[in-house]
Amino acid sequence: MRYLKHIVIGIYFAASFVLLILVIVYFSSVKQLKENVNRQIASLNNYATVSYDDLSVNIFTGTASLRNIKVNLKNIPGEITSEANLRFETAQFSSWRRVGQNMVPYRVELAKPSVWVKSSGKMVTFPLDRVYCNISEEQGFIKIFFNIEGLVINPKDILPEIYRDLKTMGYDYIKISLEENEIYNSITKQNTSEIRLIFEKMGALHCKTKMGNINATDLISCFVQNDGSFDINKIILEAEKLSQNMTFHSIELGYQDMSLSNKLINLLAKKQRTSSERFRNDMISGIEMLVHLFPFLQPFQGNIQSVKQFIRNPDEIRLTVASKKPIPIGKLERMNSLREADEILSGLEIKITSGAKEQPTSKESSSTEKENELRLKGKWKMDRIIMADGRSKPATGEVEFFKDKTVLFPGGKGGSWTILEDGRIKINLMGFFMFGSFQNNTLKLTSPNAPGESPVLIKMK
């Protein structure tokens, strides 16, 4: 019993010592994180006044949270800015990494932000759902995901000239989401960037670029100074220096229609007191006349066909410009003669493609389309939802694709489906569009209406 008493006392003191060490580490780490956050906020004083009600830190999850943040923007030297301020219910900073001598959050989430901008002498409010940014590094790749969800604009406040037209087309408000993906390969020094701007129930724009000869490490390291502060001027100078050495590889611009094109054509036709069909034909005739008048457009005759096809049946249209060999950005900026312009243009491949399909002239569909139809029909189980940052969350429910090209989602949500020329499945749930692609035995869905969430379905036997 005596030995047992000594053992218990020894365990008690050992546990107390470990607990004391943990408490010291916890509070020192909390203090360090708070100092980092406050130092980086203070460094923005030249550009904005930032205040908040509370700063809390969870050292076990590595999350720092600010509550009720207010940001009043100042005029940046050399720029003309309107009076504006921002507010956020909460801001969370996590996934900290060391950059130079400082700890920098690689994941930032702003909940329920609002923007106030002075317009025509009054402050106009733009509420948002969420702002999210995540940076990850793995196997020589730096990946950045940035997302703005649910920016609501009342056209009556800032677009009074077209407010009546938008309301006539059925758009009482404009809801916008932005999604940006950057993938940088530190070995090849190439960066692929894709930006999608989604106008809910209207349409979606996207821009995808590929650039080379980029030393992104220099830009990332200059974001945070040795004292933990931000220097926007230095960041801009470093970005300009990088752009001089960058090379252009390709760019793709695209538009995916949801309902805007047909509504806009109908509205313009009505204003000109003509039919929508006649208006479309006049647009096509105008394009054909331009090609006839300007000989340099002749090589793009095949591309013009895609534009005409989109006018007849708006769906999706893409402009791709690819360089046969990398072009230094500095060379493009210094271009000052027609000869140099011709030289650069001769090294470019320009293509316009349309996702719209003409009415089939035959009842026979392609073998690929038939295979995908057979593969799609039947019941699918909702397995999981892949989030924008790569994490997954579980999902439940069943989705059934029927022979008559209708589909039923959980909760009784019904719609229609079609097979696109590129093999993807297009789903229309009363104006909510989704696109599906087969991956082995699964079907992955994406939607411009809900960026950042991709449901994964598994076929049921």
C-alpha positions in Angstrom: 0.0 0.0 0.0 2.9 2.4 0.8 4.3 1.9 -2.7 0.9 2.4 -4.2 0.6 5.7 -2.4 3.9 6.9 -3.8 2.9 5.8 -7.3 -0.4 7.7 -7.0 1.4 10.8 -5.7 4.0 10.5 -8.5 1.3 10.2 -11.2 -0.5 13.2 -9.7 2.6 15.4 -9.8 3.5 14.2 -13.3 0.0 15.0 -14.6 0.0 18.4 -12.8 3.4 19.2 -14.4 2.2 18.2 -17.9 -1.0 20.2 -17.4 1.0 23.2 -16.3 3.2 22.9 -19.4 0.1 22.6 -21.6 -1.4 25.7 -20.0 1.8 27.7 -20.5 2.0 26.6 -24.1 -1.7 27.3 -24.7 -1.6 30.8 -23.3 1.7 31.7 -25.0 0.4 30.3 -28.3 -2.9 32.3 -27.9 -0.9 35.4 -27.1 1.3 34.8 -30.2 -1.7 34.3 -32.5 -3.4 37.4 -31.1 -0.3 39.5 -31.6 0.0 38.2 -35.2 -3.6 39.1 -36.0 -3.5 42.5 -34.3 -0.1 43.3 -36.0 -1.5 42.5 -39.5 -4.7 44.4 -38.9 -2.7 47.5 -37.7 -0.6 47.3 -40.9 -3.7 48.1 -42.9 -4.1 51.6 -41.3 -2.8 53.3 -44.4 -5.6 51.8 -46.4 -8.5 51.2 -44.0 -9.6 51.6 -40.4 -10.4 48.2 -38.9 -12.3 47.7 -35.6 -13.8 44.6 -33.9 -15.6 43.7 -30.7 -13.8 40.5 -29.7 -10.9 38.3 -30.7 -10.9 34.7 -29.6 -8.4 31.9 -30.2 -8.9 28.1 -30.1 -5.3 26.8 -30.0 -6.5 23.2 -30.4 -8.1 23.9 -33.8 -5.7 26.7 -34.7 -8.6 29.1 -35.3 -8.6 32.8 -34.6 -12.1 34.4 -34.7 -13.0 38.1 -34.9 -16.6 39.2 -34.1 -18.5 42.2 -35.5 -15.7 43.6 -37.7 -16.0 47.0 -39.2 -13.8 48.2 -42.1 -13.8 51.8 -43.4 -11.8 52.0 -46.6 -9.5 55.0 -47.2 -8.3 56.4 -50.5 -5.2 54.5 -51.7 -2.5 56.8 -53.1 -2.8 57.2 -56.8 -6.3 55.7 -56.9 -9.8 57.3 -56.9 -12.1 55.4 -54.7 -15.7 56.0 -53.6 -16.6 56.2 -49.9 -17.2 52.6 -48.8 -17.1 50.4 -45.7 -17.5 46.7 -44.9 -18.9 44.8 -42.0 -18.7 41.1 -41.1 -20.5 39.1 -38.4 -17.5 36.9 -37.9 -14.1 36.3 -39.5 -12.2 33.1 -38.9 -8.5 32.5 -39.6 -7.0 29.1 -39.6 -4.5 26.7 -41.2 -1.6 28.8 -40.2 1.8 28.6 -42.1 5.1 30.2 -41.5 6.0 32.8 -44.2 9.4 34.3 -43.4 9.3 35.1 -39.8 5.6 35.3 -39.5 2.6 33.0 -39.1 0.0 33.6 -41.9 -3.5 32.1 -42.1 -3.9 30.0 -45.2 -7.7 29.7 -44.7 -10.0 32.7 -44.1 -13.8 32.7 -43.9 -15.9 35.8 -43.5 -19.5 35.1 -42.5 -22.5 37.4 -43.4 -20.4 40.3 -44.8 -22.1 43.5 -46.0 -20.7 46.3 -48.2 -21.8 49.9 -48.0 -20.9 52.1 -50.9 -21.8 55.8 -51.4 -23.8 56.1 -54.6 -25.6 59.3 -55.8 -25.2 60.8 -52.3 -26.6 57.9 -50.4 -25.2 54.7 -48.9 -26.2 51.5 -50.7 -26.0 48.2 -49.0 -24.8 45.0 -50.8 -25.3 41.9 -48.5 -23.3 38.7 -49.1 -23.6 35.2 -47.8 -19.9 34.3 -47.4 -16.4 35.2 -48.5 -13.9 32.3 -48.4 -10.2 31.8 -49.2 -8.1 28.7 -48.9 -4.4 28.2 -49.8 -2.8 24.7 -49.9 0.6 23.5 -50.9 1.3 19.9 -51.9 4.0 18.2 -54.1 5.3 21.3 -55.7 1.8 22.8 -56.3 0.3 25.9 -54.7 -3.4 26.0 -54.9 -5.6 29.0 -54.1 -9.4 28.9 -54.0 -11.3 32.2 -53.5 -15.1 32.3 -53.3 -17.7 35.1 -52.9 -21.2 33.7 -52.4 -24.5 35.5 -52.7 -23.8 39.1 -53.5 -27.2 40.7 -53.9 -27.6 43.8 -56.0 -30.8 45.8 -56.2 -30.8 47.3 -59.8 -33.0 50.1 -58.6 -30.2 51.4 -56.4 -27.3 51.4 -58.8 -28.7 50.6 -62.3 -31.8 52.8 -62.5 -31.4 53.2 -66.3 -32.0 49.4 -66.9 -34.0 48.6 -63.8 -37.3 48.6 -65.7 -35.9 46.3 -68.4 -34.6 43.9 -65.9 -37.9 43.8 -64.1 -39.7 43.2 -67.4 -37.4 40.2 -68.0 -38.3 38.9 -64.5 -35.2 39.9 -62.6 -36.2 41.8 -59.5 -32.6 41.6 -58.2 -29.2 40.3 -59.3 -27.5 37.7 -57.2 -23.8 37.1 -58.0 -21.3 34.5 -56.9 -17.6 34.5 -57.8 -15.3 31.5 -57.8 -11.6 31.6 -58.5 -9.1 28.7 -58.7 -5.4 29.2 -59.1 -3.0 26.3 -59.5 0.7 27.1 -59.6 3.3 24.5 -60.5 6.5 25.6 -58.7 8.6 23.1 -60.9 7.4 24.3 -64.4 6.7 27.8 -63.1 3.3 27.7 -64.8 0.1 29.0 -63.4 -3.5 28.0 -64.4 -6.2 30.4 -63.4 -9.9 30.0 -63.7 -12.5 32.6 -62.7 -16.3 32.0 -62.8 -18.8 34.8 -62.3 -22.3 33.4 -61.9 -25.4 35.5 -62.2 -28.1 33.4 -60.5 -30.9 32.4 -63.0 -29.3 34.6 -65.7 -26.0 33.2 -66.9 -22.3 32.5 -66.0 -19.1 34.0 -67.4 -15.7 32.3 -67.1 -12.1 33.1 -67.9 -9.4 30.5 -67.9 -5.8 31.5 -68.5 -2.4 29.7 -68.6 0.8 31.7 -68.0 4.4 30.6 -67.7 7.8 31.7 -66.3 6.3 32.9 -63.0 8.2 32.9 -59.8 5.3 33.1 -57.4 7.5 32.5 -54.4 8.7 36.1 -54.6 5.1 37.4 -54.7 3.9 35.3 -51.8 6.9 36.2 -49.6 6.3 39.9 -50.2 2.7 39.7 -49.0 3.9 39.7 -45.4 6.9 41.8 -44.2 9.4 40.7 -41.6 7.4 42.7 -39.0 4.2 40.9 -40.0 2.7 43.9 -41.8 1.2 44.2 -45.3 2.6 46.6 -47.8 0.1 46.9 -50.8 2.5 49.2 -52.7 5.3 46.6 -52.5 2.9 43.8 -53.6 1.8 45.9 -56.7 5.4 46.6 -57.6 6.4 42.9 -57.2 3.3 41.9 -59.3 4.3 44.4 -62.1 7.9 43.0 -62.0 6.6 39.4 -62.3 4.3 40.4 -65.2 7.3 41.6 -67.3 8.9 38.1 -67.1 5.6 36.1 -67.6 4.8 34.4 -70.8 1.3 34.0 -72.3 0.2 30.4 -73.2 -3.6 30.5 -73.6 -6.9 32.1 -72.6 -10.5 30.9 -72.8 -13.5 33.2 -72.4 -16.9 31.7 -72.1 -20.5 32.4 -71.4 -23.1 29.8 -70.2 -26.7 30.9 -70.6 -29.4 30.1 -68.1 -32.2 32.3 -69.3 -30.9 35.8 -70.0 -30.1 35.5 -73.8 -33.6 34.6 -74.9 -35.3 37.1 -72.6 -33.0 39.9 -73.8 -33.6 39.0 -77.5 -37.4 39.0 -76.9 -37.2 42.3 -75.1 -35.1 44.0 -77.8 -37.3 42.5 -80.6 -40.4 43.9 -78.8 -38.8 47.4 -78.6 -38.1 47.3 -82.3 -41.7 46.0 -83.0 -40.5 42.8 -84.7 -40.6 39.1 -83.9 -37.8 37.4 -82.0 -37.1 35.2 -85.0 -36.7 38.2 -87.3 -34.4 39.9 -84.7 -32.2 36.8 -84.6 -32.0 36.6 -88.4 -31.1 40.3 -88.5 -28.3 39.8 -86.0 -27.0 36.9 -88.1 -27.2 38.9 -91.3 -25.2 41.7 -89.7 -22.5 39.3 -88.7 -22.3 37.9 -92.3 -22.1 41.5 -93.7 -19.2 42.3 -91.3 -17.3 39.2 -92.6 -18.0 40.2 -96.2 -16.8 43.8 -95.6 -13.6 43.0 -93.7 -11.4 40.4 -95.5 -9.3 39.8 -92.3 -12.3 38.1 -90.8 -12.5 35.5 -93.6 -10.2 33.0 -91.8 -12.7 33.0 -88.9 -15.6 32.0 -91.1 -15.9 28.6 -89.3 -15.8 30.4 -85.9 -18.6 32.8 -87.0 -20.8 29.8 -87.6 -20.6 29.0 -83.9 -21.7 32.6 -83.1 -24.7 32.2 -85.4 -25.5 28.9 -83.8 -25.5 30.5 -80.4 -27.8 33.3 -81.5 -30.3 30.7 -82.8 -30.1 28.5 -79.7 -28.3 30.1 -76.8 -26.6 27.6 -74.5 -22.8 28.0 -74.1 -20.2 29.8 -76.2 -16.4 29.8 -75.8 -13.6 31.9 -77.3 -10.2 30.2 -77.1 -6.9 31.9 -77.9 -3.8 29.7 -77.7 -0.2 30.6 -78.6 1.9 28.2 -80.7 4.8 29.2 -78.5 4.9 31.2 -75.3 4.8 35.0 -75.8 6.5 37.3 -73.2 4.0 39.6 -71.7 6.6 42.4 -71.9 6.6 42.0 -75.7 2.8 42.5 -75.8 3.1 45.6 -73.7 5.8 47.1 -75.9 4.1 46.3 -79.2 3.7 49.5 -81.2 3.6 48.6 -84.9 1.2 46.7 -87.3 4.1 44.4 -88.3 4.7 43.3 -84.7 0.9 42.8 -84.3 0.7 40.6 -87.4 3.7 38.6 -86.2 2.0 37.9 -82.9 -1.4 37.2 -84.5 0.2 34.7 -86.9 1.4 32.7 -83.9 -2.1 32.5 -82.3 -4.8 29.8 -82.8 -8.2 31.4 -82.3 -11.3 29.3 -82.0 -15.0 30.0 -81.1 -17.1 27.0 -80.2 -20.8 26.9 -79.2 -22.4 24.3 -76.9 -25.8 24.8 -78.6 -27.1 21.9 -80.6 -29.2 22.2 -83.8 -32.3 20.1 -84.0 -31.2 16.5 -84.9 -31.9 15.5 -88.5 -31.9 11.8 -87.6 -33.5 9.7 -84.9 -30.2 8.0 -84.5 -28.0 9.4 -81.7 -24.3 8.7 -81.4 -23.1 5.5 -79.8 -21.5 7.5 -76.9 -24.8 9.3 -76.3 -26.6 6.0 -76.2 -24.1 4.5 -73.8 -24.3 7.5 -71.5 -28.1 7.3 -71.6 -28.1 3.6 -70.6 -25.5 4.3 -67.9 -27.5 7.2 -66.5 -31.0 5.8 -66.3 -32.1 4.3 -63.0 -31.5 5.1 -59.3 -28.4 6.7 -57.9 -27.5 7.1 -54.2 -26.2 10.4 -52.9 -22.9 9.5 -51.4 -21.1 12.7 -50.4 -20.6 16.4 -51.3 -17.1 17.6 -52.2 -16.5 21.1 -50.9 -14.4 23.8 -52.6 -11.4 23.2 -50.2 -11.3 19.5 -51.0 -13.1 18.3 -47.9 -16.1 16.0 -48.2 -19.3 15.9 -46.2 -21.8 13.1 -46.1 -25.0 13.2 -48.1 -28.2 11.1 -48.1 -31.1 10.5 -50.5 -31.7 9.1 -53.9 -31.8 10.5 -57.4 -33.7 8.8 -60.2 -33.2 9.4 -63.9 -36.2 8.2 -66.0 -36.5 7.1 -69.6 -38.6 10.1 -70.6 -35.6 12.3 -69.7 -37.1 13.5 -66.5 -35.2 13.4 -63.1 -36.4 13.3 -59.5 -34.2 14.6 -56.7 -34.7 14.2 -52.9 -37.5 16.3 -51.5 -39.6 15.8 -54.6 -37.6 18.2 -56.8 -38.2 17.3 -60.4 -36.7 18.4 -63.7 -35.3 17.3 -67.0 -32.0 15.9 -68.3 -30.2 15.8 -71.6 -26.8 14.5 -72.9 -24.6 17.2 -74.3 -22.3 16.7 -77.3 -19.2 16.6 -75.0 -20.8 13.6 -73.1 -21.8 15.6 -70.0 -25.3 15.4 -68.5 -27.2 18.7 -68.3 -29.9 18.8 -65.6 -32.5 21.6 -65.4 -34.4 21.8 -62.1 -36.7 24.7 -62.9 -33.9 27.1 -63.8 -31.4 25.5 -61.4 -28.8 24.0 -63.8 -26.4 21.1 -63.0 -23.8 19.3 -65.1 -22.7 15.8 -64.5 -19.7 13.7 -65.6 -19.0 10.0 -65.1 -16.0 9.1 -63.1 -15.6 5.3 -62.9 -18.7 4.1 -61.1 -19.8 7.5 -59.8 -21.5 10.6 -61.2 -20.1 13.9 -60.1 -22.4 17.0 -60.3 -21.4 20.6 -60.5 -23.6 23.7 -60.8 -22.9 27.4 -61.6 -25.8 28.2 -59.3 -24.0 26.6 -56.3 -20.3 26.9 -56.8 -18.0 25.2 -54.3 -20.2 22.1 -53.8 -20.1 19.0 -56.0 -22.4 16.1 -55.1 -21.1 12.6 -55.9 -23.7 9.9 -56.7 -23.2 6.1 -56.8 -25.3 3.9 -59.1 -27.7 1.6 -57.2 -28.0 -2.0 -58.3 
